Amino acid sequence: MKNTLRLAGLLTIVIVGSGCAAPISGEAKPGLTPVDLAALKTGATVTEPTTFELKYSDTAKTVRLIEGRRLLNVLIQPIDVDPDLTMRVTTRVFADGTDMSKDDGLPDMFKAAVSDNNFIAGVTASRTNGSVRNSKGLHLSVLHFATAQDSKNAAAAMYQVSTTGENPRQPVTIPGYSEANGSSKDGTAVSAFQAHGPFVIAVSMSQETPDSAGLATKIKKTLDLQLPALDKYRIIAPDDLLDLPLDPDGIMRRATGKSPAGDPYGMSYHEEDFGTFEPSGILHFERNPAEARTAFEEAGVDLVGRRFSTVYRTRDVESAFKLQTVLAKRGKSDTELAPPPGIADAQCLRLEEADPNRGYNGICVLVYDRYVAVVMSLATVSRAALQVDATLQERTAAQYAILKKSE
């Protein structure tokens, strides 16, 4: 077994009195392998905890993205609609119509319908079953508007755009939702736009074989799950979003910040997902959503910070090691990478497929106290086959130093 768990206190023999030995059984507990911080090789990566601050080049947009990250926490999981939908496509947080249509977001044809109706923020998540011969997919969005009337106007406008033009679609009834604005072109995909209070739920279900009625039933299930989740959501006026803590309990200080030398990760254009999340929100970024959700619950994950790395807070160090095992689980075509010198507990992988959201293909997962951190890197084709990823090792060593210094 790898050095992922350091067991302390397996059995203790206590000598009582003169020559009387009484065995006391103890439960095995994991412990951290000692690390010499001064000996770590961190390269140019920042090794100090850094304050998390919002970018204010576009103040209004930056503030609305806070709302978008909050919405991701209540966006339902595609696996709850269809357990086969485990393959990630993209997850996006956006605060204007232009960003909405980037990187497999909502199609650009809906830009005016959204932008012209007092749009605040939205989120989109997509998953498929990963099959080539019998593909299935779900594309789900929640869009937040200023008022309920704005959302009704936007839903109607999106439906109008989708059913006219060069590729007209036919109306499809969504059982139980007479105002869901459902439509389909050929029965292999059905889309719907349901207004609900100040929100629009935009959902598209697809499969290889035409079946409008069957897809409409799955959209009904999606709405049955998503609407109650939104009913429990605490709406905060945009002017009050800055009153929310940016870094609750210092979780963002524990994630890797930008180096003074610049952005060595190439991730600046994804800073819309830099922030704090609940486990339900970060789950949209995970490779194995069903396993990850169970692991989050069992490990007591209650807070996640996401910057140039992602840091999860668990119940205790034992829970942290268990979560590490799940997050570092090898896929059938993943390959193991060497951990950074001096950090025996880190588990590192070269991924078969690059992450669809940030583009990285290498990860290291490490534990410090009750925290688990996932560090990322992108190797070029010529370097992808190497067992040693020096850049990833340096970033992981730097992440360890940040966690250690955040005590």
N, C-alpha and C positions, 0 to 999 in steps of 0.2 A: 504493500500500500504506500502511496506517496506520502510525503511529509505534510499532509494537509491538516492533520490533527495531532496535537501534542498532548498526550494524556498525562495528567498529574493526579497523584493520589489514587492509584488503582487499588492497592491494598495497603493498609498500614498495620503494623504489628506493634502494639503498645505493651511494654513490659510493666506489669503492675506488681508492686511489692518485691519480694525476694524470689526471683525465679519463676514467677507466675506469668505466663504469656497469654494474653487474651486477644484473639484476632478481631479486628473491627473492619467490617466491609464498608467500602466507600464507592459511590457511583463515579464512573469514569467521567472526567471533565476535560474539555479541550483547553489548551493553552497556547499562547503565542510563542513561536521560536524567537529567542533574543536576536535583535538586529542592532548592529553597530552603525548608528546614523552617520557618523563621520566617515565611514568607509564606503558609503553608497556612491555610485556614479550616476549623477543626475544631469549631466550635460548643461545645456542652456535653459532647461525647464525651470520655471519658478518653483521654489521649495518652501516658500513662506505662505501662511494663510493670508488671503487677500480679501478685502471688503468687497461685497457684491454691490454694484451700483447699476442703476438703469442708464441706458443710452438716451440722451435727450436731443439727438439731432432732429427727431420728429416727436415732440413731447406728447401730443395727443395719441399718436399711434403707439408709442411706447407704453402709455398708461392703459390703453385698450388691450394690449397684449397680456396684461395681468389678468384681465377678464377671460381672455382666451385660454390661458393656462388653467384657470379655475374650471372652465367648462370641460376641459379634458378629463377632469376627475369624475364627471357625471356622464360622460359619453359611454354608452354601454359597450360591452365586449362582443365582437362578431361571433365568438365561439358560443355565446349564450343563445344566439339565433340558430346557428348551425355548427355543431362541434367539429366539423371537418375544416372550418375556415381558420386554420392555424398559421398559414404562410403570410408574413408581413408584406405589405406593399409600401404604403407611406402613411405617416401620421403628420398632420400639419396644424399649426396654430397661426392664425392670420387676423389682421385688423383692417384690411381694405380689400376692395375688389380685385386689384392687381395681384396681390400676394395670394389671394384665394385660388387663383387658377394656375399657380406655379406647381411644378413637381407633382403631377397627378392629383392636384386638388380638384375643385369643381371646375367644369369646363368654362372657358372664357366667354361663351355665349350668355352666361348668367351674370356677367359682371355688372351690366347696367341695372338689372333687376335688383341686385343686392346693393350696389352703391347709391342708388337713387332713393332708397327707403330708410335713411337714418340708421345705417348699419353700425354696430358697435364692435363686435368681434365674433370669431367662429373657430370651429375645429373640424377636421376631417380625418377619418381613419379608414383604411382599406385592408382587407385580408382576402386571400383566396385559399382553395384547397391544395394548391401547388400541383395540380394534375394537368398534363398536356392533353390527354385524350378525353377526359371528362371534367372539364374545368367548371368551377363554381366560384362566385365571388360576391362580396358585399362592400359597397362604398357608402359610408355613413357620415353625415355632417349635421352639426347643430350650429345654427346661426342666430345670434342675439341682436335684436333690433331695439330701438328706443321705446316703442309702444306695441300693443297688440294689433292696432290697425296697420302699423308699418309691416309687421310680420305677415298679416293677411295679404297686403298689397304685394309684398315680395313673393310669397308662395304662388299667388295667382299669376304674377308676371313670369316667374320661372317656368310654370306649367305652359303658359302661352308661348314662350320662346321654344320650349322643347317639342311642341306639337305642330309647329308651323315651319316654313322654310323649305329647304331642299329635301329634307328627309322627314316628312310628316309622320307623326305617330298617332296611334289610335287610343282612345280613352280605355283605362282598365279600372275596374272597381276594386277597391281594397276593402275586404270584409270588415264591417264595423266602423269604417271611417269614410263617411260619405263625402267629406271635404278634403280628402287626401291628395287630390289632383294626380291620380295615377295614369300612366300611359306606357305604351310599348310599340315598337316598330314591327318586330317579327316574332315576338313571344320568347326570344332567348334572353331578353333583359326587360325588366319593368322598373320604372322610376316613379317616385312619389314625392310630393312636397306638402307636408302637413304643418299648418300654422298651429301654434299652441302657446297662448299668452304672447309674450314678446319674442318667442322663438319660432324658427322654422326648422323642422327636421327634414332634411333632404336625404333620401335613401334610394339606392339602386341595387337590385339583386339580379344576378346573371347566372346562366348555366348553358351547357352545350346544347341540350335538347329543348326545343320550344315548349313552353308550358306557362302561359300567362297566369292562369288561375293558381297554379302551384307557387309561382314566384310572388303573386299577390298575397297568398297566405303567409309566406315568410315575411313579407313587409308588414303585414298585420302583427306578427309576433314581435318584429322590431319595434313598432310603435307601442305595442302593449308593454314593452320593457322600458322604452326611452321616455315616454310621457310621465309615468310616475316618478322616475328619477329626476326629471326637471321640476316636478311639483315640490320636491324636497329641497331644491336648490335655493340658496339664499342670494337673491338678487341685490347687488350693490351698485348704486349710481356711479357712473364713471368719475364724477368729481370726488368720490369718497374712496376710490381704489387705492390711492396713495396712502391712506390711513392704515392699510394692511401692512403687517411686518414683512419686509423684504427678505429677511434672513432669520426666521424663527429658530431659536435655540442654536444658532451658529452653524446650521447645516450647510449653507452655501460657502462659508469660510473653509469648510473641510473639503470642498471640491476644488479641482485645479482651476486657477484663474489664468488670465492672459499674461504671458511673459512681457517684461518691459521691452524686449527686443521685437515684439510684435506677436502675430498669431502663427505659431508653428504648426497648427493643426489643420488649417484650411477650413475651419468651421464657423467663421464669423458670420457667414450668411445664414446660419441656422440659429442665431442667438434668440430667435423668437421662442425657442423651447428652453432657454436658460432661465431657471427659476425653481421654485419648490413645487412638489407634487405630492399628492396622496398616492398610496399604492395602486389604487384603481386608475389613476392618470398615467403613471409611468408604465403600467402594464401594456399600454398600447404600443410601446417601443420594444417590448420583450420578444425574444425569438420563440419561446415555448410558453404561450400565455396560460394554459391550464396548469402546467407544472409550476410556473412562476407564481400564480395566484395562490396556490396551495402553500408554496414555500413562504410567501409573504405572511400568510395567516399564521403558519406554524412558528415562524421566526419573530412574530410580533412587530413586523415592519410598520412604523407609524409616520415616517417622514422621509422624503427623498429630496436631495438637492442635485440639480443637473447643470453643469457648466461644461468645461472641456473634459470633465469626467463626471460620472454619476455616483453619488454616495447614498447608501441606504442605512438608516438607523434601525437596528434590531433590538430585541429585548435584552440580550446579554451576549457575551463572547461565544458561548456554546451555540446560540441561535445564529450568530454571524457565520460561524464555520459551516453550519448546515445550509444556510442560504448561499454561501460561496459555492458549495458543491453543485447546486442547481444552476446558478448563473454561469458556471464554467463547464457545464455538461457538454461533452463533445458530440457534435452531430456526426452522422455516419461518414462524412467526407471531410470533416475538420481534422487538422493536424495539431499536435502538441508543440508548443514553443517552450524554449528554455526560460525559466523565471530569471529575474534580475539577480546578479550575484549578491549574496548576502540576505536575500529575502526568500527563504526556503518555502514559506507558506503560500506564496503567490502561485496561482494557476493560470497559465497562458495558452491561448489558442490562435491558430491561423484559421479563419473562417472560410468555408467553401465558397460562400457567396457574401459579397460586401453588404453591409447594412444599408437598407434602402433609404434611410433618412439622412444619415451623416456620411455614408460612403466608406467607412473604415472596414478593414478586413482582418484586423488583429486586435485581440483584447487580452488584458491581464486582470484577474480578479483577486484582490487581496483583502485581508482582514486586519483591522486594528481595533482592539477592544470590542465594542458593540457595533462597530461600523464596517460595512463592506463597500469597497470602491471598485468600480469597473473603469479601467483606463483603456484608451483606444489609440490605434494608429493605422495608417494606410501604407502598405508596402507595394511597390511597383511590381510588375510581372516578373522582372528579372530577380527580384529579391524575395518574392512570395514563397519560394520553395525552401528558403533557408530556415533552419531551426532556431537561429538566433536573430531576433529583431532588436538591434541595438537601440533604436529610437524608442520602441515600446518599453524596453527595459529601463531606459533613463526616465521616461515619464512615470513609470510605475514606482521607481525609487523615489522620485520627487513627490509623488502622491503619498507614499508612506511617510515621508518627512513632514508633509503638511498635516496629516492626521496626528502624527506624534506631537507636533508643535501646537496643535489645537486643543490639547488637554486642558 
